[in-house]
Amino acid sequence: MFCAMFVTSLGPMFSLFPHPLYREVAQLTIWGQCSHCFHIHCIMKWLNSQQVHHQCPMCRQEWKFKE
């Protein structure tokens, strides 16, 4: 599974043929309450780049981790 941020930042060909070092990390995903799913490292990088409001990068709703 590859999140939209992963494909956008590294290019679609990378998602088809992932580097072996990323295979284990790529499987660690997390869901938001908005029902969007991302790699944990992708969403954490995104959230850390947000100054004030933490928003889902797909739908721009306030980001809350799904419990």
Number of C-alpha atoms within 10 A of each C-alpha: 13 19 17 17 16 19 14 11 10 10 11 13 9 14 17 10 9 12 9 8 8 9 12 8 12 19 13 13 16 18 17 18 14 16 12 17 20 24 21 17 15 19 23 12 11 15 17 11 10 10 7 8 11 16 17 21 16 11 11 11 14 14 19 13 13 12 7
